[in-house]
Amino acid sequence: MSTDTADPPVVLITGCSSGIGLAAAEHMRGLGWTVRPTARKEADLAMLRDKGFEPVALDVMSSDSIRDAVSAVGDRIDGLVNNAGYGQPGALEDLTRDAMRRQFETNVFGLQELTNAVLPKMLERKHGRIVHISSVVGRVALPFLGIYSASKFAVEALADAQRVELRNTGVRVSLVEPGPIVTRFSQNAVGMTASDVNLDGSRFADLYQKELQLRDEPGRTKPFALPPEAVARKIAHALTAPRPKPRYHVTLPATLGALLSRLAPDILIDGILGRELDKRQRC
């Protein structure tokens, strides 16, 4: 991506305590970019400082925190990677309103508010890259991840709309849609079941308990899972390519999910997911 000075381009990456965010920060630094990674917890900020970064404290659920973080980075932000987020598990009937609200505050409203906060300077300088980390579940909604899927469907819609709104401005918007990635994401999501899902009296109580037990199995990974560096490479392309793609798929399941969402009838998708659900309940 071209810039108007000889200084290295600057990228703000959210959610860099581990996984995709941390991998993207290290990858972009290796490409010569000035990376400003964010995290919420002081321990994670200290870890990033130990790795040689100049991190920024950011909680995307707080408008004040968003404003302070953008101010701390300064007037120049060439790229924004919206990676911060989490997956709220649970059947929709078992989720409280507060749990659903928190999911959207983090994954959707915070993401868009931060994007809008950095956008004016990008428009002023007539260049910029905005990369939203979505998911395959933003194309195919999964049972027991319904509210997380809904939040990622929303991110997809926001990106599609704003990509057109920003045409001819020099600012480009891309989506990265990972499938299974080897991070703590799934383990953390399952762990949230105990605290944020109404387990008492749920007709899915046995399934929840099975998932909680599986969380503790050492070395458990999903089929076709790739390391977070695979996502980082797609992020790098979206930030640096002369013509970034609107969407990037990472892993075979993400590619297949995108094809299913476009070509397969709903009854086929329901059948596939229903059989998988029956299998999980029998195991």
C-alpha positions in Angstrom: 0.0 0.0 0.0 1.4 3.4 -1.0 1.8 6.1 1.6 2.6 9.8 1.4 5.8 9.8 3.5 8.9 7.7 3.8 7.9 6.6 7.3 6.8 3.0 7.8 3.0 2.6 7.6 1.2 2.2 10.9 -1.3 -0.5 11.7 -3.6 -0.7 14.8 -4.5 -4.3 15.6 -7.0 -5.1 18.3 -7.1 -8.2 20.5 -3.4 -9.1 20.5 -3.1 -10.9 23.8 -2.7 -14.2 21.9 -3.7 -16.1 18.8 -4.6 -14.3 15.5 -4.0 -10.8 16.9 -0.5 -11.6 18.2 0.4 -13.5 15.1 -0.7 -10.6 12.9 1.2 -8.1 15.0 4.5 -10.1 14.6 3.9 -10.7 10.9 3.3 -7.1 10.1 6.3 -6.0 12.1 8.4 -8.4 10.1 7.1 -6.7 6.9 8.4 -3.3 8.2 5.2 -1.8 9.5 4.9 0.1 12.8 2.5 -2.1 14.8 0.4 -0.7 17.6 -1.2 -3.8 19.2 -4.0 -3.6 21.7 -5.1 -5.6 24.7 -7.4 -5.0 27.7 -5.4 -6.6 30.6 -2.2 -5.1 32.0 -0.5 -8.5 32.0 -1.1 -8.8 28.2 0.1 -5.2 27.7 3.3 -6.1 29.6 3.7 -9.2 27.5 3.5 -7.1 24.3 6.0 -4.6 25.7 8.4 -7.5 26.5 8.1 -8.5 22.8 9.3 -5.1 21.8 5.9 -3.5 20.8 4.4 -0.3 22.0 0.9 -1.5 22.9 -2.2 0.4 23.5 -4.8 -0.3 26.2 -8.2 -0.8 24.6 -11.6 -2.2 25.6 -13.8 -2.0 22.6 -16.9 -2.1 24.9 -16.0 1.4 26.1 -16.4 4.5 23.9 -14.0 6.4 26.2 -11.4 3.6 25.8 -11.8 3.7 22.0 -11.3 7.5 21.9 -8.3 7.3 24.1 -6.7 4.5 22.1 -7.0 6.3 18.8 -5.6 9.4 20.4 -2.7 7.5 21.8 -1.7 6.1 18.4 -1.7 9.6 16.8 -2.9 11.1 13.6 -1.5 8.5 11.3 -3.2 5.1 11.1 -2.7 3.4 7.7 -4.3 0.1 8.6 -6.9 -1.1 11.1 -7.3 -4.8 11.9 -10.5 -5.4 13.9 -9.6 -8.7 15.6 -10.9 -8.3 19.2 -13.9 -10.4 20.0 -15.1 -13.7 21.5 -17.6 -16.4 20.8 -20.5 -16.8 23.2 -21.6 -20.4 23.1 -25.0 -21.9 24.0 -28.4 -22.6 22.5 -30.2 -19.4 21.9 -33.0 -20.4 24.3 -30.5 -20.6 27.1 -28.9 -17.2 26.7 -29.7 -14.2 28.8 -30.3 -10.8 27.2 -27.2 -9.5 28.9 -25.1 -12.3 27.4 -26.4 -11.5 23.9 -25.9 -7.8 24.4 -22.3 -8.3 25.5 -21.6 -10.4 22.4 -22.8 -7.6 20.1 -21.2 -4.8 22.1 -17.8 -6.4 21.6 -18.0 -8.1 18.2 -20.2 -5.5 16.4 -20.7 -2.1 18.0 -17.2 -1.8 19.4 -15.7 -2.9 16.0 -17.7 -0.3 14.1 -17.2 2.5 16.6 -13.4 2.0 16.4 -13.6 1.9 12.6 -15.5 5.2 12.5 -13.0 6.7 14.9 -10.0 6.0 12.7 -11.8 6.7 9.4 -11.7 10.5 9.2 -7.8 10.6 9.1 -7.8 7.9 6.4 -10.3 9.9 4.3 -8.2 13.0 4.8 -5.1 11.3 3.6 -7.0 9.4 0.9 -5.7 6.0 1.8 -6.2 3.3 4.4 -7.0 -0.3 4.9 -9.7 -1.7 7.2 -9.7 -5.4 7.9 -12.4 -7.1 9.9 -11.8 -10.6 11.3 -15.0 -12.4 10.7 -15.5 -16.2 10.6 -17.0 -19.0 8.6 -19.9 -18.8 11.0 -20.6 -15.4 9.5 -21.6 -17.3 6.4 -23.2 -20.4 7.8 -24.8 -20.2 11.3 -24.0 -23.0 13.6 -26.2 -24.4 16.3 -25.0 -23.6 19.8 -23.1 -20.6 18.3 -26.2 -18.8 17.2 -25.5 -15.4 18.9 -21.9 -15.5 17.9 -22.9 -16.4 14.3 -25.4 -13.5 14.4 -22.6 -11.1 15.4 -20.4 -12.2 12.6 -23.3 -12.0 10.1 -23.6 -8.4 11.3 -19.9 -7.8 10.7 -20.2 -9.1 7.2 -23.1 -6.8 6.5 -21.3 -3.8 7.9 -18.2 -4.5 5.8 -20.3 -5.0 2.6 -22.1 -1.7 3.1 -19.1 0.3 4.1 -17.0 -1.1 1.3 -19.4 0.5 -1.2 -19.8 3.7 0.9 -16.0 4.2 0.7 -15.6 3.6 -3.0 -13.3 6.1 -4.7 -12.0 7.4 -1.4 -8.7 5.4 -1.3 -9.9 3.5 1.8 -10.5 -0.3 1.3 -12.4 -2.7 3.5 -11.8 -6.4 3.6 -13.1 -9.4 5.5 -11.0 -12.3 6.7 -13.1 -15.4 7.3 -11.2 -18.1 9.3 -12.4 -21.6 9.9 -10.8 -23.7 12.7 -7.6 -22.1 13.9 -5.3 -23.4 16.6 -5.8 -20.8 19.3 -7.4 -20.6 22.7 -10.6 -19.2 21.1 -12.6 -22.4 21.2 -11.4 -23.4 24.6 -12.3 -20.0 26.0 -15.7 -20.1 24.4 -16.5 -23.5 25.9 -15.3 -22.2 29.3 -17.8 -19.4 29.1 -20.7 -21.9 28.9 -20.5 -22.4 32.7 -20.7 -18.7 33.5 -23.0 -17.2 30.8 -25.4 -20.0 29.8 -28.5 -21.0 31.8 -27.5 -24.6 32.5 -30.2 -25.3 35.1 -33.0 -27.2 33.6 -31.8 -26.8 30.0 -32.8 -29.6 27.7 -29.2 -29.5 26.4 -27.6 -29.8 29.8 -25.9 -33.2 29.0 -24.4 -31.8 25.8 -23.0 -28.8 27.7 -21.4 -31.0 30.3 -19.8 -33.1 27.5 -18.3 -29.9 25.9 -17.0 -28.7 29.2 -15.2 -32.0 29.7 -13.8 -32.0 26.2 -12.3 -28.6 26.9 -9.8 -30.2 29.4 -8.5 -32.8 27.0 -4.8 -32.1 26.2 -3.9 -31.5 22.6 -7.4 -31.4 21.4 -7.7 -29.7 18.0 -10.4 -29.6 15.3 -9.9 -31.2 11.9 -8.4 -29.0 9.2 -7.2 -26.5 11.8 -4.4 -24.2 10.8 -2.1 -22.0 13.0 -2.9 -18.3 13.5 0.0 -17.4 11.2 -2.2 -18.6 8.3 -4.7 -15.9 9.1 -1.9 -13.3 9.6 -0.7 -13.9 6.0 -4.2 -13.1 4.7 -4.4 -10.0 6.8 -1.0 -8.9 5.4 -2.3 -9.3 1.9 -5.4 -7.2 2.7 -3.2 -4.5 4.2 -0.5 -4.4 1.5 -1.9 -5.6 -1.9 -2.6 -3.0 -4.5 -6.0 -4.6 -5.0 -7.1 -6.3 -1.7 -9.9 -8.8 -1.9 -13.3 -8.1 -0.4 -13.1 -11.5 1.4 -10.4 -14.0 2.4 -11.1 -17.6 3.4 -8.7 -19.4 5.7 -8.9 -23.2 6.0 -10.8 -25.7 3.9 -14.0 -25.5 6.1 -14.1 -21.7 5.6 -13.9 -22.2 1.8 -16.6 -24.9 1.8 -18.8 -22.9 4.2 -18.7 -19.9 1.8 -19.6 -22.2 -1.1 -22.5 -23.8 0.9 -23.9 -20.4 1.8 -24.0 -19.3 -1.9 -25.0 -22.5 -3.6 -26.6 -25.0 -1.3 -30.4 -24.9 -0.4 -31.3 -24.3 3.2 -32.7 -27.8 3.6 -29.4 -29.3 2.7 -27.4 -27.1 5.1 -30.0 -27.8 7.9 -29.6 -31.6 7.2 -25.8 -31.5 7.4 -25.8 -29.4 10.6 -28.6 -31.5 12.1 -26.8 -34.7 11.6 -23.7 -33.3 13.2 -25.7 -32.1 16.2 -27.2 -35.6 16.6 -23.8 -37.1 16.5 -22.5 -34.7 19.2 -25.4 -35.6 21.4 -24.9 -39.3 21.0 -21.1 -39.2 21.8 
